[in-house]
Amino acid sequence: MVLYDKRDGLKGDNMVSVRVEDVWMLFGNVKALQGVDLEVREGEMVTLLGPSGCGKTTLLRVISGLYKPTKGKVYFDSEDVTDKNPWERNVGLVFQDYALWPHLTVYDNIAYGLRLRKVEQREIKERVRGVARLLGIEELLDRYPHQLSGGQQQRVALARAIVINPSVMLLDEPLSNLDAKIRINVRTEIRKLQKKLNITSIYVTHDQEEALVLSDRIVVMNHGRVEQIGTPFEIYYHPKTLFVADFVGQVNIIKGRINGMDESRHLIEVDSEIGRVLVSSDQDVKSSSEVYLIFRPEMVEVSKVKPREDNESTIVEGMIDAVQFLGNILRADVAVGEKRIRVELHNPLFREKFSPQDRVFVRIPASNIRILTG
């Protein structure tokens, strides 16, 4: 017997973990997925993040059962579901274009999956109204999709996905067609809903901010491969590859070569495009090797007055090349020789004012720089 809470029409005892093992997906000569391994824990929200064509939607379709992989396995808990159809996997799907039936009311769109499963009419009514109440669309049940705003249509698509009590919810760029302000509101609702229902969820997006806000963990993909898996904090502050560092957020990437180690101060000395740079020595690098110095724009300081020298920072002189005022952030590019360093100042109303052509000093703490070897 299916158990559910009549207040919202949903149950929470059927969630599963998802495991993808060595999955390949070929379309002719195109390798859309190349040996992907992934594990999503019960009740976890994992985001597949990457540029267009990186394989994230293909991977979602393999997990859903819409595609059968050329090679590899998909497991829900310990069950091999590789050859099972989507409805046999009990997945809830939310698409970019909502995929609502235009000739059906909101009520009938939400109830569609339940009727396919031959759920009793009384239970369908309870579950549809419960989910509609949960998503704040009770007053829309008699309307048709063309009578709804984009945000309302997306809520209907979410309701249709979760009303079947899915073991896994799969969302393919569900907010990309919404205006920016509505998108922020709806993504907040999606995260609250996922946590409330504790549904194992996999979410596809190319929007870095969306991934950082929504995810328990992020899977960064590139050319059909997984570049890195980690929490939003790990992906942002500890990228393992240049691609991840460059793709997620704003970043400064400076080429250099290891010059030596100052063991007394636990610092690495690097000859770089902006001069000698000091980096904390808790990173495993070899002397004389070529490296990339990675640091975020908000992790440096900029001033018209030269800061006092210290033993744990690098200070370089440059000129403001461009300034962008973004409301709560002032973003500036500082020319240091032929290189540009991007800096970000939060709460610019209370900060020193900068304009193009200003001579400035940039202070980069050694502990804020990460070394990558390529």
Buried (B, 14 or more C-beta within 10 A) or exposed (E): EEEBEEEBBBBBEBBBBBBBBEBBBBEEEEBBBBBBEBBBBBBBBBBBBBEEBBBBBBBBBBBBBBBEBBEBBBBBEEEEBBEBEBEEBBBBBBBBEBEBEEEBBBBBBBBBBBEEEEBEEEBBBBBBBBBBBBBEBBEBBEBBBEEBEBBBBBBBBBBBBBBBBBBBBBBBBBBBBBEEEBBBEBBEBBBEBBEEBEBBBBBBBBBBEBBBBBBBBBBBBBBBBBBBBBBBEBBBBBBBBBBBBBBBBBBBBBBBEBBEBEEEBEBBBBEBBBBEBBBBBEEEBEEEEEBBBBBBBBBBBBBEEEEEEEEEBBBBBBEBBEBEEEEEBBBBBBBBEEBBBBBBBEEBEEEEEBEEEBEBBBBBBBBBBBBBBE
